[in-house]
Amino acid sequence: MHMRGGKTMSEGKFAMSLNYIDFQKEKHPACEKDGKRSAVVFGSDKKSNIGSAIAKKLRSDNFYVVEHNRDSCDLSKDNIKFKGNEDSLILSNGHMHLDWIEDFPEEEVFKIINDTLISSIRATNQFVRQTLEMPHKKYIIFIGSMAYKSVLNGSSVYCASKAGISQFARCIAWELAPKGYNVISINPSNTENTPMTEKTIRGIMRYRSLNRQSAEGYWGSILPKKEWLQSDEIAEVASFFLSGKADYMSGSQVDLAGGQR
């Protein structure tokens, strides 16, 4: 057994847990505002993307929900503050640009990494700092992508950023487990009728010189199911995780792959 400061690692983990005895005894798993649990969703366009679908589902589950769009996800100036009474953080941040690596604009490289990876890490950092002493269970959900483990043409920077999100989620799930947090990464496949899907299809049309129908066929060729994934299905998975009925899902990568390899 590894030793650290004269204590075994397991003893250290137990000591970290002692401050959360009240959490273990709580009958109600979450903090409430006016009888409602409270969630913050980053990356919602409040219209048609995955973040907005999750926010809509959580409101139907009687959550108090605050939504932030992509423009407000830049936390470089710490312009977003948590109140400390939230129990759920959903991070659906992301930016997509497709190009062969030799043609990739440098500004797009920085934007993808910032919007997809860095902003999510910084939001998590602030959320944990401001909720750490709260005795209720806390939940962090990352909306990743099947790109985290796929090799995709023209998507090297995006794939790398989503792989970073996946590994970050796994690491903090381990780190935060004794502190009362559950962490998961949900990795959707091709999702129908979202702004990012539209941008992806247009990107394929541009860099592969394809018409719309051919671009859709190219992007959907990996799917074994006839229909593409729906945003509402992703929201249902998020809702189940936040229900408190699946604590041992924490640390998991939930791949919404539809049977694909």
C-alpha positions in Angstrom: 0.0 0.0 0.0 1.4 3.4 -0.9 2.2 5.8 1.9 1.8 9.5 1.9 2.7 11.6 4.9 2.8 8.5 7.1 -0.7 7.4 6.1 -1.8 4.9 3.6 -3.7 6.1 0.5 -6.9 4.4 1.8 -6.5 6.2 5.2 -6.1 9.5 3.4 -9.2 8.9 1.3 -11.1 8.0 4.5 -9.8 11.2 6.3 -11.0 13.2 3.3 -14.5 11.7 3.7 -14.9 12.6 7.4 -16.0 16.1 6.6 -18.9 14.6 4.6 -20.5 12.4 7.3 -23.6 14.7 7.2 -23.7 14.2 3.4 -23.9 10.4 3.9 -26.8 10.9 6.3 -28.8 13.2 4.2 -32.3 12.0 3.4 -32.6 14.5 0.6 -29.7 14.3 -1.8 -29.7 17.9 -3.1 -30.0 21.5 -2.1 -33.3 23.1 -2.9 -34.4 26.6 -3.9 -38.1 27.3 -3.2 -38.7 23.6 -3.2 -36.6 23.0 -6.3 -33.2 21.6 -7.0 -30.9 24.0 -8.7 -28.8 23.4 -11.9 -26.5 25.5 -14.1 -26.3 24.6 -17.8 -23.4 26.0 -19.8 -23.5 25.9 -23.6 -27.3 26.3 -24.1 -28.6 28.4 -27.0 -32.0 28.3 -25.3 -33.5 27.1 -28.6 -32.4 23.8 -30.2 -29.1 22.5 -29.1 -28.3 19.7 -26.6 -27.8 22.1 -23.7 -31.2 23.7 -24.1 -32.8 20.2 -24.4 -31.2 19.3 -21.0 -32.4 22.5 -19.4 -35.9 21.9 -20.7 -35.9 18.4 -19.3 -34.6 19.5 -15.9 -37.3 22.2 -15.6 -39.9 19.4 -16.2 -38.2 17.5 -13.4 -38.8 20.5 -11.1 -35.3 22.0 -11.2 -34.5 25.7 -11.0 -32.3 26.1 -14.1 -29.9 28.9 -15.1 -28.7 28.7 -18.7 -25.5 30.3 -20.1 -24.9 30.4 -23.9 -21.6 29.8 -25.6 -20.8 33.5 -25.6 -20.8 33.6 -21.8 -18.7 30.4 -21.4 -15.4 32.4 -21.5 -14.5 32.5 -17.8 -11.2 34.3 -18.3 -12.5 37.3 -16.4 -14.4 35.2 -13.8 -17.5 36.8 -15.1 -19.8 34.0 -14.0 -20.3 33.4 -10.3 -22.1 30.4 -8.7 -24.3 31.1 -5.7 -23.1 28.0 -3.9 -26.5 26.5 -3.5 -26.5 24.7 -6.9 -26.3 20.9 -6.8 -25.8 20.3 -10.6 -23.5 21.6 -13.2 -24.0 20.6 -16.9 -21.3 21.5 -19.4 -22.3 21.3 -23.0 -19.6 23.6 -24.3 -18.1 23.1 -27.7 -17.0 24.6 -31.0 -16.5 22.8 -34.3 -14.4 23.6 -37.3 -13.4 21.0 -40.0 -10.3 21.2 -42.0 -7.3 19.2 -42.9 -4.6 20.0 -40.3 -2.4 21.8 -42.9 -5.3 24.1 -43.7 -6.5 24.6 -40.1 -6.7 28.3 -39.1 -4.8 29.1 -35.9 -7.7 31.1 -34.5 -10.0 28.1 -34.9 -7.5 25.9 -33.0 -7.6 28.2 -30.0 -11.4 28.6 -30.2 -12.1 24.9 -30.2 -9.7 24.2 -27.3 -11.0 27.1 -25.3 -14.7 26.6 -25.9 -14.6 22.8 -25.6 -12.0 22.1 -23.0 -10.6 25.1 -21.1 -14.0 26.7 -20.4 -15.3 23.4 -19.0 -12.3 23.0 -16.8 -12.6 26.5 -15.4 -16.3 26.3 -14.8 -15.7 23.0 -12.9 -13.0 24.7 -10.9 -15.3 27.6 -9.9 -18.3 25.3 -9.2 -16.4 23.0 -6.9 -14.8 25.9 -5.0 -18.1 27.5 -4.3 -20.1 24.3 -3.5 -17.4 22.3 -1.7 -18.7 22.9 1.8 -22.3 22.3 1.0 -23.5 19.0 2.6 -25.8 17.9 -0.2 -24.8 15.7 -3.2 -23.4 17.5 -6.1 -23.4 16.4 -9.8 -21.2 17.4 -12.7 -22.1 16.3 -16.3 -19.9 16.8 -19.3 -21.5 16.5 -22.7 -18.6 15.0 -24.6 -18.7 13.3 -28.0 -18.0 10.0 -29.6 -15.1 12.0 -31.1 -13.2 11.4 -27.8 -12.2 8.0 -29.0 -12.7 8.2 -32.8 -10.4 9.0 -35.7 -12.3 11.5 -37.8 -11.2 13.3 -41.0 -10.8 17.1 -40.6 -11.6 16.9 -36.8 -8.2 16.4 -35.2 -8.4 19.4 -32.8 -12.1 18.7 -31.9 -11.3 15.0 -31.2 -8.3 16.0 -29.1 -10.4 18.5 -27.1 -13.2 15.9 -26.4 -10.5 13.3 -25.4 -9.3 15.9 -22.9 -12.8 16.3 -21.5 -13.1 12.5 -21.2 -9.9 12.2 -19.2 -10.6 15.3 -17.1 -14.0 13.8 -16.1 -12.4 10.5 -15.1 -9.8 12.2 -13.0 -12.1 14.5 -11.1 -14.6 11.7 -10.6 -12.0 9.9 -8.6 -10.8 13.1 -6.9 -14.2 14.4 -5.9 -15.9 11.1 -4.9 -15.1 11.4 -1.2 -16.2 15.0 -1.3 -19.8 14.3 -2.3 -19.7 14.8 -6.0 -20.8 12.5 -8.8 -19.2 13.1 -12.2 -20.1 11.6 -15.6 -19.3 12.2 -19.3 -22.1 11.6 -21.8 -20.8 11.0 -25.3 -23.4 11.4 -28.0 -23.1 10.2 -31.6 -24.5 12.1 -34.5 -27.4 14.1 -33.1 -30.2 15.3 -35.4 -31.2 18.9 -35.9 -28.7 20.7 -33.7 -26.6 23.8 -34.6 -23.4 21.7 -34.3 -24.7 19.0 -36.6 -25.6 21.7 -39.2 -22.2 23.2 -38.9 -20.6 19.8 -39.3 -22.5 19.0 -42.4 -21.7 22.3 -44.0 -18.0 21.8 -43.0 -18.0 18.4 -44.8 -19.6 20.0 -47.8 -16.9 22.6 -47.9 -13.7 20.7 -47.3 -14.8 17.5 -49.2 -16.5 19.4 -52.0 -19.8 17.4 -51.6 -23.4 18.4 -52.0 -25.7 18.4 -49.0 -27.1 14.9 -49.5 -23.7 13.4 -50.0 -22.3 15.2 -46.9 -25.1 13.9 -44.8 -24.6 10.4 -46.1 -20.9 10.6 -45.5 -21.3 11.7 -41.9 -24.1 9.2 -41.1 -22.4 6.2 -42.8 -21.0 5.0 -39.4 -24.5 4.7 -37.9 -26.1 1.2 -37.8 -29.5 2.7 -36.9 -31.8 4.2 -39.5 -32.5 7.3 -37.3 -30.0 9.7 -35.8 -29.8 10.4 -32.0 -32.2 13.0 -30.7 -31.4 15.7 -28.2 -34.2 14.6 -26.0 -32.6 11.2 -25.6 -29.4 12.8 -24.3 -31.5 14.9 -21.9 -33.2 11.7 -20.5 -29.8 10.2 -19.8 -28.7 13.3 -18.0 -31.9 13.4 -16.0 -31.5 9.8 -14.9 -27.9 10.5 -13.7 -29.1 13.5 -11.7 -31.9 11.5 -10.1 -29.5 10.1 -7.5 -30.4 6.6 -8.4 -27.1 5.8 -10.1 -24.2 7.0 -7.9 -22.0 4.2 -9.1 -22.2 5.5 -12.6 -19.8 8.3 -11.4 -16.6 8.2 -13.4 -18.3 6.5 -16.4 -18.1 7.3 -20.0 -21.7 6.8 -21.2 -21.4 6.4 -25.0 -24.7 7.0 -26.9 -23.4 5.0 -29.8 -26.5 3.3 -31.1 -24.7 0.0 -31.6 -21.8 1.4 -33.7 -18.3 0.0 -33.3 
